[in-house]
Amino acid sequence: MTILDRWRQNEGRVRQAGKLALEQARAAGVPAYYRDPGIGAGIIRQMPDGSRSVVSVAANELVTGDKAKRG
């Protein structure tokens, strides 16, 4: 069994863990960072208030792009 097969087998658990991590970050009052294939390339920063933006790192600084919208 390949790692991709294992991921497919556990996809529901992976999504559930991601949702839990977002909830815990919000409760702690800190941003959460994750990737969302529906948005495309880049990293999403979700703030505790629910606002989201695409971020990247350039010259060792965090650069915030347009607000991320789910496709």
C-alpha positions as CSV (number, residue, x, y, z in Angstrom):
1,M,0.0,0.0,0.0
2,T,1.4,3.4,-1.0
3,I,1.3,6.5,1.1
4,L,-1.3,7.9,-1.3
5,D,-3.5,4.9,-0.7
6,R,-3.2,5.4,3.0
7,W,-4.0,9.1,2.7
8,R,-7.2,8.2,0.7
9,Q,-8.1,5.6,3.3
10,N,-7.7,8.2,6.1
11,E,-8.9,11.3,4.2
12,G,-11.9,11.8,6.6
13,R,-9.6,11.7,9.6
14,V,-7.2,14.2,8.0
15,R,-10.0,16.6,7.3
16,Q,-11.4,16.2,10.9
17,A,-7.9,16.9,12.3
18,G,-7.6,20.1,10.2
19,K,-11.0,21.3,11.4
20,L,-10.1,20.6,15.0
21,A,-6.8,22.5,14.6
22,L,-8.6,25.5,13.2
23,E,-11.1,25.5,16.1
24,Q,-8.2,25.3,18.6
25,A,-6.3,28.1,17.0
26,R,-9.5,30.3,17.0
27,A,-10.1,29.5,20.7
28,A,-6.5,30.4,21.5
29,G,-6.8,33.7,19.7
30,V,-4.0,32.9,17.2
31,P,-4.0,32.6,13.4
32,A,-4.0,29.2,11.7
33,Y,-1.9,28.5,8.6
34,Y,-2.9,25.8,6.0
35,R,-3.1,25.0,2.3
36,D,-6.4,24.8,0.5
37,P,-6.3,23.2,-3.0
38,G,-9.6,24.9,-3.8
39,I,-7.9,28.3,-3.7
40,G,-4.7,27.3,-5.6
41,A,-1.1,27.7,-4.7
42,G,-0.1,29.5,-1.5
43,I,-0.6,29.3,2.2
44,I,-3.8,30.6,3.8
45,R,-3.7,32.5,7.1
46,Q,-7.0,32.4,8.9
47,M,-7.4,34.8,11.8
48,P,-9.5,34.1,14.9
49,D,-12.3,36.4,13.5
50,G,-12.6,34.1,10.5
51,S,-10.9,36.5,8.0
52,R,-8.5,34.8,5.6
53,S,-5.7,35.9,3.3
54,V,-3.1,34.3,1.1
55,V,0.4,34.7,2.5
56,S,3.9,34.0,1.3
57,V,7.4,34.6,2.5
58,A,9.7,36.9,0.5
59,A,13.1,38.2,1.8
60,N,12.4,36.6,5.2
61,E,9.2,38.7,5.6
62,L,5.6,37.6,5.6
63,V,3.7,39.0,2.6
64,T,-0.1,39.1,2.7
65,G,-2.0,38.9,-0.6
66,D,-5.6,39.2,-1.5
67,K,-8.3,37.8,0.7
68,A,-8.7,34.1,0.2
69,K,-12.1,33.0,-1.1
70,R,-13.1,29.4,-1.3
71,G,-13.7,28.2,-4.9
